[in-house]
Structure formats: C-alpha cells, structure tokens
C-alpha cells in the first residue's frame, strides 16, 4: 500500500517541483483555498493556539493572523516539494545567509548544533551545507511511508546532508565525537514532548509546558557550539537566516541555559511575525500537567 501511494503521488509532486515560480505560487493560492476555505484543516486548533498565547488580541486580529498563517503554510509545504528540482544558485538567492562566516569560523574548532523553531522555512536551510566544510546532518522525524522517507534522504544527500532520525542522533553524535568527525547538526527543537517523559518544564509564549532539552544535553556533553537560526521571510519565496550564538562552547554552559535561550529567541521571533509559526500542532496541550516544583 505504501508503494502504491508513492507511485501515485510522486509524479504529481515532481510536476509541482518543476513549475515556473509564477505558476508555482498560483498553485499554492489554490491549495490555500482548498485547505483553509473548503477543508478547514485544523482551523479550530490554530485559532485556539493563537487565542491562548495572544490573549490581548481581538478576534479580528487573531483571524487575520490565522488567515496569513494558512497562506504561508501552503507556500512552505510546496517549497519543500520544490527542493526536488531547485538549483544551487537559485536556492542561494532565495535563502540568504548574511553571516554564514560565523559557522565557518566556529567549525574550525568544534561541531555546531544549529537550532530552529518551526518558523518560516527551515527546510531550505540545507543550502548551509554548500558553504561549510564539516559534514552536515539533519535531525528529522522519520516518515511513516518508507518510500517517501528514502526520497527525503536522497534529496538531502544531493545537498551534502545526512538525515538522521531522532533515535539515531545520540549514537551518531557519540560516534562522530569518538572518531574526531566535526559536524554541523540542524535540528528543529520546539516540539512538545510527552508530559511523563519531560525532563524540563519552562515557559514558552508565557505558558509553562514541557520542552525538549536533548540538544542541550548533547551540546554540553560533547562541547558543541550552539547557534540559533533566525529565519525571516523577506517576501514570498525569499528568506534570510541570521545565525545567533547561544553557546559557542556548549560544555561550559550552565544547566538549562541553552534551552532557555533558544526558547527566548524563538518567542521573540514568533511575536514579531506570528503568521510564520507552525500553529497547527498542539504545542501547549500539556499545560495543565505542570509538576508542582515548576509552579
């Protein structure tokens, strides 16, 4: 069944990826009408999340953000598909890295953990690996369909990126550290872990929730540098990513310092342009289970 789905879907995805940009974004507008106007995909979840974290905004403001978010989400999803056929020079033009020199300087001394929130476009960050000399790794959540999972790995391999699942991350980092392999690891780090597995709770968008602190644990253990990727959407189809140091010597950082700083920077980015955050996920679903010591 997985193979059948792949065989049916892949030609369609391929055709989307080769569309000229004018038609490509026209198609995204059509997808928006389908997803937002007709299907109403997770509209209640999105509105509830927005109302929760922006209690001072009016209903009109919240709906404006919601509408703008869905337009961006459709663009972002299709831009991921565009990766199938986008060229290097084109991607460099559309995903600017004004201070890439920071990574180039730091990688001379140690591995780097680049942390992203689910904001703007994180998929096109694969262009980073056309600049750095270290081996690039993309930490991702494995796709259920093994054929699409293989496709993702194949695409990223073209960009000198090795995808590693969340379960493979600890082993990969340990092996690279032991063998003296310097890596640049990209990870989207604002997911919501299960409450009973959470090692750390803190405020995110002014609401106490469980947060992943795995990146910090690994950075401190192996003395990796940690950098925040602040992605800005300049205009439709164009992004600018600034790298902000969180801890250039992870091994010297204090407990929870990296996690807290990442969340602070992510929150600042979201509050600046909330429509570019991924509001369809239930980030704050465990807020009623806060352990007593965090109250």
N, C-alpha and C positions, 0 to 999 in steps of 0.2 A: 504493500500500500504506500509506504514511504517513497519507493522508487517511482510509482505511478504519479504521485503528487509532484515529484521533482520533474519528471519527464513532461508533464503538462505545463507546469509553471515556468520552467527555465526559459523556453523560447520567448515567452511573454516578457519576462524580466530582461532578457537580452535586448529585445526590441526597445524597451523603455530606455535602457542604458545608452543606446546609440542615437536617441532623438536629439536634434539640434536644441540648444537651450531654450529658445523661444517656445518651441512645441513642448519641450520637457516641462517647463513651468506652467504652461497652459494645461497640460495633462494633470499636474499637481492641483490646479484650481478645480478641475473636475473631480478629482479624488476627494478634495475638501468638501465639496457639495455632497458627495456620497457619504462620507464618514461623519460629517458634522450635521448636515441638514436632514439627510434621509435615515441613516442608520442610528445616528446619535451615539456613537461609540463612547462609552464611559462618561457621558456628559454629567451625570449626577456625581460621579466620583471626582471629576475635575472641579466642578463648582463647589463641592463640599470641601475639598482641599484648599481652594482659594479662599473660601469664606472663613476657614479655620485659621489660616496663617495671616490673613489680612482683615481682621475684624472691624477695622475702622473704614474700610472701603464700602462704598454704596453698592447696591445691587447692579446699578448701571455700569459702574467701574468694573465690577467682577465679571460681568458678562462681556464687556469689551475685551478684557484680558483673555477670557475663555475663548472667544472667537479668534483673536490673534494667535493664541496658542495652537489651535487646531490647524490654522493655515501654515504655521511654522512646522508643526509636527508632520504634516503631509510632505512638505518640502524636504524635511530631514530624512524621512523614510525613503523617499525617492532618490535623494542624494546618495544614500547608502548603496542603492542599486546602481547608480551612475558610476560607482567605483569599479564596476566590471570593465568599463571601457574608457575611463578618463586617463588622459596622458599626464606625464610628469610635469611638463611646463604649465599645462592648464591648471593642474592642482596647486602648483606653487603660486600661481597668480590668484587663485581663489581662496587659498588658505595661507595667509601671510604669517610669517614668524619673525617679527621685527627684532626680537632679542634672542635668537637661536644661539648666538655666541655664548650665552650663559651655559647652555648644555654642553657646548663644545669644550668649554674651559673646564667644567666640573668633571666630565667623563674622563679627563686625563688622570684623575686621582681616584675616582671610585664610581661604582654603579649608581644609577639615578632612578628614583621612583617618581614618575610623573602622575600626579593625582588629578582626576577630572570629576566634576559633578555631572549629572545628566542634564547638561545645559548646552544650548545652541547646537553645535555639530562636533561630536567627539570622534566620529568615525574617520573623518578626513585627516585626523592627526597622524595617520600613517605616513604622511609626507615627511614627518620628522626624520624617518629612517633614511631619507635621501641626503641628509645633512650630517648626522652623527656617524662616527666610525665604529662605535660599540654595537654589539648585537642587539637588535630590537625585539622586545617581547610584548605581546598584547594579552593582558589577562582578561578573559571573557567567560561568559556563562555559556556552557555547551548547548548547542541547538538540538532539540529532540529528534529532528529528522537528520539522520546521519549523512545523507547525500548533500543537503544544504550546509551541514557542518563542514564537510570536506570542501565544498565550494568556497566557504569563508576562508578556510585555511589556504586554499590555492591562491585566492586573490591577495591575501596578505603576504604570502610568500613572494609574490611579484615585487612587493614594496619592501623587501628585506626584513619582514616582520614574522616572528614565530608566534602563533597564537598558542597560549597555554590556558587550560581551564583553571577555574579557581582551585580545584582539588590538586592540580599539578604544580601550583605556584610554589608551595613550600619546598617540595622536592627539587624543583628546577633551580630555585634561588640557592638552596644548600649546595647543590652540585656545582653550580657556577662559581660560588664563593670558594669551594674547595679546590676547584681547578683554575682559579685565578681568571675567570671569564668576566669581563666588565660588560654589564648590560644596561639598557635603558628600558625600564618596565613601565608600560602605560596601564593605568587601572582606573575605572570609574568606581568611586568609593563612597557614594552617598546612599547605598541600599539600606533597607530596613531588615536587620536580622530577626530571627525568631526570638521572642522575649526570653524564653528559658535558656537560650544559648548565649545571650548577650553578656559580654564581659565588661561593658561600659555603657552607662546611660548619661546623656547630657542634653542640653537644649539645642534644638535645631529649628530655626524660624520661631524662636521663643517658646517652643513646646518641648518638654522633656521626653525623649524617645531613646530606644536602644540604638547604638551605632556600631558599625564595624570598626574595630581597631587593629585588624590584622595587618594592614600596610605599615602602621606604626611599629608593631611588634617586630616585623621583619626588618624594617629600616634600622631600628635600634640594635637588633641582634647582629646584623651584618654591616653596620655602619654605612648604609647607603645614604646618599643625598636625597632629600625630598623636595619636590618642586610642585607648585600649584599651576595648573594650566587655566588661565583666564581667557575663555573664548568669547569674543564679541562678534555679533552679526553686524557687519558693516552695511550690507544691503542684501537683497535676495541673491543667494548663491555665492556670497563672498563673506569670508570670515577673517578675523585677526586674532591670533593667540599670543598672549604675553605670558612668559614664564616668571612666576614669582617665587623666590626661595622661601621655603618653610623651615628647613633644617639642612644646611649644606654638609653637616657632619651628624648624621642620624644617631650614631652611637653616643653622642654627647647630649642628646636632648632629654628633657625631663619626661616622666610618665604622663601620658595624655596630651602633652604639648603639641605634638604633630597633629593628632586627631582634632583637637580643639581649634587649632589654627586653620586647618583645612575647612572645617565647618564654618568658621567665621568668614573666610574668604568666599566660600560658596554662597553663604547667606547674603553677603554684600552684593554679589553678582546677581542673585535672584531678585533682590529687592530693587535693583537698578532697572532691570528689564524682565519682569516676571513671566512674560509671554513666551520666553525661550526656554523655560524649565519644563521638564517632563512631568506634568501633573496627573497623568493617567494612572500612576502607581499609588498605592496606599502607604505613603511614607510614614504616616502618623497613626497607623492602625493599633499600635501597642501603647498608646499614650496613657491608657487607663490602668496599665500594669506596672507602673513605676515602683521599683523597690523602695522601701521606706528610707534607706540611707541616702537616696537621691532627692527626697522631697524637701 
